[in-house]
Amino acid sequence: MTRKPHRNGRGLFVGAVLGAVAGYFAGRAMGYPALGMILGAVAGSALLYRLNPGPWNRP
């Protein structure tokens, strides 16, 4: 019996916020803070959605 990890929306949200903040500073250094925020939010949410599974014992 193989268990698949549950993904959670909390990881998606936290990843988007942290990615946007990090992307803002990276984008500001390159001259495009808004573009950095968008790309950072997408990359951060995708990463934490994948790497931060929810609890195993959900009903």
N, C-alpha and C positions, 0 to 999 in steps of 0.2 A: 504494500500500500504506500503510494507516494503522495506526500503532502505538498501542495502548492502554496507558497506564501501568499497571504492576503496583502494587497497593496492598500495604502491608505491615502485619503485626501489631505490629511494633515501634513504628510511629507511633501505633497504637491504644493501646498500653500506656503509652508516654511521655506521650501526650496525656491519658490518664486520670489519671496521677499528677500531672502539672503542673496540670491542671484542678482536681483535688481540693485541692491545696495552695492555689491561688489562690482557689478557691471557699470554702475554710475561712475565709480572712481576710476575704473579702467577706461571707460569711454571719455571721461573728462580729461584724462591724460592724453588721449588721442584727438580730442577736439569734438567728439560727438557723444555727449553724455546721454541723450535720449536713446540713441541707437544702442549704446552699451547697456542701458537699463533693460531694453527689450530683449536683446540677445542673452544677457545675464539671467533674466527671469526665465526664459525658455530653457536654457541649459541647466540652471539650478533646479527648476521644478522637475525636469526630466530625470536628473541625477538622483535627487532625494526620493522621488516617487519609486524609482527602481531599487535604491539601496536601503530604504527605510520601510521594511515591511511591517504590517500591523501584527497584532497578536494572533497566535495560532488558534486559540480556542474561542472563536466567535461562533455565535449560534447560526 
